[in-house]
Amino acid sequence: MKKTGLYFGSFNPIHVGHMAIANYLVEFSDLDQLWFVVSPQNPLKPKSSLLADYHRFELVRRAIGDSSLFLASNIEFNMPKPSYTIDSLTYLKEKYTDHEFVLIMGSDNLNSFHKWKNHENIMSNHEIYVYPRPDFSPEKFSAEIPFKLFNAPLMEISSSFIRQSIKAGKNVSFFMPASVANYVEEMHFYEK
């Protein structure tokens, strides 16, 4: 059984913070591999600022390059919108029977986890690996939600910061893998 972490996100755009967390979890946990699952629409976030699905998938694909530790997944693109994690987990579990899937999330998501569709089912059937976000207090959640906390480096880089900076005419190319920054510049993403 291959233990595979599922890192869901809009990745709008993917940045060095995402990559550092993914790298940390593959190297310092029992995961064999990590899949970046590009979400077409998070039901708890507005869609207005999202790049087209295929562009965000391409950014992730470019970020991971030829690494065998990572995979870019677009499985949610053909599923009903908005995307619900439980539906994606169910689909993946049926399709990839030789994988044990682990849900990866930032500690900030624990605050809204009770709003997720069938969150009890997720907790019962999947391990949850959490990486810390600023001002996180694990003791607040440990009894309610069973999760493993990994002390990945705190990353205060956000996709929204990158988008806002590009719109303001700032050069934030070092906040993204070079292949991603080049594509963002070439396509003039986030400039307006």
Secondary structure, DSSP 8 states (H G I E B T S, - for coil): -EEEEEEEE--TT--HHHHHHHHHHHHHSS-SEEEEEE-S--TTS-STT---HHHHHHHHHHHHTT-SSEEEE-GGGGS-SS--HHHHHHHHHHH-TTEEEEEEEEGGGGGTGGGSTTHHHHHHHS-EEEE--TT--GGGTTTTS--EE---------HHHHHHHHHTT---GGGS-HHHHHHHHHHTTT--
